[in-house]
Amino acid sequence: MFPSELGTCRSASSLHKAMATISKVMKLDFVVAPQVLRRSFNTICVTSGVNEIVLRAMMGHASPEMTELYAGVPLEDKQRVLKAVVGQLFEWDLRSILRSKKRRWAAI
């Protein structure tokens, strides 16, 4: 994923040094690890609909399960689902409250 100038694989230390330099230039108070970039790349490809076989080949994964492990769920997707669920729970709770009040009024 991160080839050297010669086209070979970079060592972990050379990747860390490069990422530390980039993080410093960007004035981040942390070092972005290469693993974070791999996961981000994989997640963006998955959410963009990149073909699974192509993505697996690009990531160098032997199995679809490994590619799935690298795929994150974007915060926006989690928020959208949570909002929908909370909305349904609120509506359900409101309906149950109204039903119970109708029952109480009918008993009077």
N, C-alpha and C positions, 0 to 999 in steps of 0.2 A: 504494500500500500504506500509506503514511503521509501522509494528507491534512492540510492546514493547517486552521486554524479556519474559513477561508473555503471549504473544500472543494477548493482547488487543490493542486497538488503542492508539497511543501516543497522548499526548496533544500537542497543538500548541507550547507552550513554550518549551517543551522538544525537539521537532523537531528543533526549532530555535536554541536552545543551541547546539545541536549536529551538525547542519549545520555550526554554527559560529566556532566551534572547527575545523571542517574539513576544512573550508575556511582558517582559520588561519594556520593550518598545511601545507596547499597547498600554503601558502604565497600569497593568493589573496587579493586584496584591497577592496573586497566586500564580502558580505555573500550570498552564493547560497541558495535561498529560496527553500523549499520543493516543492512548486508549479512549479518551473522551472524544477525540476527533473521529476515531473509527466508529464509535457508537453513534455519534451525531450523523456521520455520513450514511451509515446503515439505516438509521431511523428516517432521515430525509428521503432516501431512495425508496424505502418501503411505503411511506406516506405519499410519495409521488407516483407510485404505481410501477416502479421499475420491475421488469421481469425477474422472477425469483432465481431462475437459472443464471441469468446474466449477473445479478447482484452477488449470488453465491460465488461465482467465478471471480468477480472483482475483489471480493473480500477474502478469497482463498479458503473458504469453508468447505469441508468435506460433506456436510449434511445440512438439510434445511433446518434441522433443530438448532444447529449452532448459529445460523443466521438469525433465527427467531430469538435466541438468547441475547443477541446484540441489539435487537430492535427495541427501542424505547417507545413509550406512548407519550406523544406531545401533551404538554400541560393543557393546551386549548381543548384537546379531545377529552381529557379527564374532566375539565370544567364543564364542557357541554353536557356530558353524561350526568355529572353530579347535579347540574341545574335541572335537567329533565326529571331525574329521579326525585329530587327534593320537591319540585313542582307537583309531581304526581302524588307524593306523600302528603303534601299540604292539601291538595284537592281532596284526597281520600279522607284525611282527618276532618276536614271541613264538612264533607258529606256525612260522615259518621256522627259528628256533633249535631248537625241539623236533623238527622234521623232520630237521634235520641231525644231531642227537644220535641219533635213531633209526637213521639211516643208518650212523653211526659204530659204534653198538652192534651193528648187524646184520652189519657187516663183521668184527667181532672173533670 
